[in-house]
Amino acid sequence: MKPRKVILATNRPYSDQYEPLLEDLFNRRIELFCAWGAHCEQWESAMDLFATDTDRMEEHHITTTSHSDESLEDVQNMASMWVVEGGGSGSNDVEIIRL
């Protein structure tokens, strides 16, 4: 089972070509989406808009954050301490996706 906490580390601006990535993360039922690096606010907004679309808004909740002025290590530490529903084995695991 893949982690339900994800950090997207990228210096690329968000564009519609990345919507399949957001859809995949949404369908995995992640609970925490952290965007880190340049343009992180764009990525956070994109996930917010994706997750709150009227066609999928009731399915599940994703907390989103953006971190332009923190180290990746600090974001990873914060994410690993984030409590996910159900807890259990692997609940501290964080996936880092680099684009």
N, C-alpha and C positions, 0 to 999 in steps of 0.2 A: 504494500500500500504506500502510495506516495505521500509525502508530508502535506499537511493542510495549511502550512504556513510557507509563503513564497516571498522571496526578495527578487525583484527584477533590477539587475544592475546594468545600466546602459547609458550611453552618451548620445543615443539616437533619439530624435524627436518622434513622438507618436504619429502614426498615420494609419489610415484605414487598412493598409496591408497587414497590420498586426492584429486585426480583429479576431482571426482564427486562434491566435494565442490566448487572447482574453476569453474567448468562448471555451477553449480547452480547460483553462484554469477554473472558470465558472462551473463547467460540467464535472470537474473533479471535486467540486464542493469544498474548495479551499475556504478557510475562515479568515485568513490574514494575508493581505497583499501589500507589500512594502515596495515602493519605487525608490530607487537610489541612483544618484548621478545627475548629470545634466538633463534637463527637460523632465525631471521626475514629477513635477506638478501636472504636466500634460498626461503622463501615464496614470497618475492617480485619478485625475478627472475622467479619463477614458474608461477606466474600470468602474468608477462610480456611475457613469452614464450607462455603461453596458449592464451592470447589475441591477440598476433601477428602471430599466426599460419595462414598460407596462406588460410586455409578454412574459417576463421572467421575474418580476419584482417579488412575488410571493414565494418563490422557490426556496431561497435561503439567503442569509445575510453574509456579506463579506465586509470586514473592516479594512479600510484602505488608509495608507499613510504615505507621505513623501518625505524624503530626507536629502536635501541638497547641501546641508552644511554639517553633516555628521560622517564619521568614518564608516566604511562598510562593516567593520568589526563591531562597532557600537550598535549598528542597526541589527546585525545578526544576533548580538547578545540580547537586545530588546525582544526580538522576535522569538528567540528560544524560550524566553520566560513568559511569553504570551500564553494565556490559558485557552485551550481549545475545548470545545464541547466533547464530553466523553473521556477526555484525558487519556490515561492508559499508556501502554507501551508506544514509544515513538512520538509522544505528544510534544516533546521538545525539539523534534527534528524540523529543520528549516531547509528548504530547497532554494538554492541560488541559481537564477537563470541569467546568463550573461548574453547580452545582445550587442 
